[in-house]
């Protein structure tokens, strides 16, 4: 099945509104001076703790867990677990290893925009089979990988102590400057913790995660989908409407928040060109290559293999920026990865599709 200009147009139609929200957010800060830094932070927190949980629940609850392609999902888990192990080893024993940059690198590598870009694109390329698989990928991302990311972010915050946002922002800017000047991920090494400090930190992390609604949204969505598909239960319309009115705002408010963040910076590409290239390599080269290896190792072939590789090469997840902004961890880099990754993803994914289609014919 070849993708045509009509299908490309459908993808552009699906992604263009994201940039309308982005420009409105940017203009509200940079051009019209309507919002100040504290107000921008309030909008981002509203998105992180109120809108995103409904957005996640909306899609997770709509999937049938009993008909999932578990080998496809296992390949995703194998690839990301291997990448996570490599980054963890680098952070702990590498000469230039750093926990904060390991988290950011894993975010850039492992989290993609499955719903906004992936669904229309892969449906155009592979029909219903492509759509079903990419939605399943979004479920495992929401149910497994985002909670792990939140755990790592909370763990880092707890280790740093309650020093305040200003110190953390200054450290982040220093890390970005050092990394960009040397085209490497360089920062101060992490301090070692005793067992008692580790237990104390884990307690703090547990309490923080227990108060984060994003963790509950994934689990509740899966529980509902299991019950609804087993006994053919329909969600009451009043509850469904309440979820939809919040959940539909997820992508738009996230892009608006990113636009505000850009407006607060001196430069649009505030992380530098070298780090921008680093983020693109992780997202569009490392992710699809390692996912392809994981799929082949588990015996996946033909359409399923192609869809797995393409969904791994989708642009950066908007949610990663929201979390990076909330936890003050390299939000400059994540915003650049989302914005420019979404722009360059369409020609890159079409090129990947053409290559995979040619290989399948041989």
URBELJO-V345411 format. One record per backbone hydrogen bond with DSSP energy under -1.0 kcal/mol. CO is the residue of the C=O (numbers start at 0). NH is the residue of the N-H. Records with the same first field share a line. If there is no record, write none. Layout:
BEGIN
CO=NH ; NH
END
This chain:
BEGIN
3=7
4=8
5=9
6=10
7=11
8=12
9=13
10=14
11=15
14=17
15=18 ; 19
16=20
17=21
18=22
19=23
20=24
21=25
22=26
23=27
25=29
26=31
27=33 ; 34
35=39
36=40
37=41
38=42
39=43
40=44
41=45
42=46
43=47
44=48
45=49 ; 50
46=51
50=54
51=55
52=56
53=57
54=58
55=59
56=60
59=62
63=66
67=69
68=72
69=73
70=74
71=75
72=76
73=77
74=78
75=79
76=80
77=81
78=82
79=83
80=84
81=85
82=86
83=87
84=88
85=89
86=90
87=91
88=92
89=93
93=96
97=101
98=102
99=103
100=104
101=105
102=106
103=107
104=108
105=109
106=110
110=316
111=113
112=117
113=118
116=120
117=121
118=122
119=123
120=124
121=125
122=126
126=130
127=131
128=132
129=133
130=134
131=135
132=136
133=137
134=138
135=139
136=140
137=141
138=142
139=143 ; 144
140=145
143=147
144=148
145=149
146=150
147=151
148=152
149=153
150=154
151=155
152=156
153=157
154=158
155=159
160=162
163=167
164=168
165=169
166=170
167=171
168=172
169=173
170=174
171=175
172=176
173=177
174=178
175=179
176=180
178=183
183=185
193=197
194=198
195=199
196=200
197=201
198=202
199=203
200=204
201=205
202=206
203=207
204=208
205=209
208=211
211=214
212=216
213=217
214=218
215=219
216=220
217=221
218=222
219=223
220=224
221=225
222=226
223=227
224=228
225=229
226=230
227=232
235=239
236=240
237=241
238=242
239=243
240=244
242=246
243=247
245=248
246=249
248=252
249=253
250=254
251=255
252=256
253=257
254=258
255=259
256=260
257=261
258=262
259=263
261=264
267=269
271=275
272=276
273=277
274=278
275=279
276=280
277=281
278=282
279=283
280=284 ; 285
281=286
284=288
285=289
286=290
287=291
288=292
289=293
290=294
291=295
292=296
293=297
294=299
295=298
300=304
301=305
302=306
303=307
304=308
305=309
306=310
307=311
310=313
314=112
317=321
318=322
319=323
320=324
321=325
322=326
323=328
329=333
330=334
331=335
332=336
333=337
334=338
335=339
336=340
337=341
338=342
339=343
340=344
343=347
344=348
345=349
346=350
347=351
348=352
349=353
350=354
351=355
352=356
353=357
354=358
355=359
356=360
END
